[in-house]
């Protein structure tokens, strides 16, 4: 009887660890998606800011020329 209880306890522990790993993986995936969305938002903001500048502004300038 104790062998079956130990086996069951082991299976439950493995199942719990698997669930915990799956949740951690999902959290990392969601964080990556969030980071990508933030980058996209910042890039859009930069493009919009450039569009509002007068001609010739917002471009790189060669300071050593």
C-alpha positions in Angstrom: 0.0 0.0 0.0 2.8 2.5 0.9 4.4 1.8 -2.5 1.3 2.9 -4.3 1.0 6.0 -2.1 4.6 6.9 -2.8 4.1 6.4 -6.5 1.0 8.5 -6.5 2.7 11.2 -4.4 5.6 11.2 -6.9 3.3 11.5 -9.9 1.4 14.4 -8.2 4.7 16.1 -7.6 5.8 15.7 -11.2 2.5 16.9 -12.4 2.8 20.0 -10.1 6.3 20.7 -11.4 5.2 20.3 -15.0 2.3 22.7 -14.4 4.6 25.2 -12.7 7.0 25.0 -15.6 4.2 25.5 -18.1 3.0 28.6 -16.3 6.5 30.0 -16.1 7.0 29.4 -19.8 3.7 31.2 -20.6 4.7 34.1 -18.4 8.0 34.5 -20.3 6.2 34.3 -23.6 3.7 37.0 -22.5 6.5 39.2 -21.3 8.3 38.8 -24.6 5.1 39.8 -26.5 4.7 42.8 -24.2 8.3 43.9 -24.8 7.8 43.6 -28.6 4.6 45.7 -28.3 6.4 48.4 -26.4 9.2 48.5 -29.0 6.7 48.8 -31.8 4.9 51.6 -29.9 8.2 53.5 -29.4 9.1 53.0 -33.0 5.8 54.4 -34.2 6.2 57.3 -31.9 9.6 58.1 -33.3 8.3 57.9 -36.8 5.4 60.2 -36.0 7.8 62.7 -34.3 10.0 62.7 -37.4 7.0 63.4 -39.6 6.3 66.5 -37.6 9.7 68.0 -38.0 10.5 70.6 -40.7 12.4 69.5 -43.8 16.1 68.7 -43.0 15.5 68.3 -39.2 15.9 65.0 -37.5 18.6 63.6 -39.8 22.1 62.8 -38.9 24.7 65.5 -39.1 28.3 64.8 -39.8 30.1 66.9 -37.1 33.5 66.1 -38.4 33.1 67.4 -41.9 
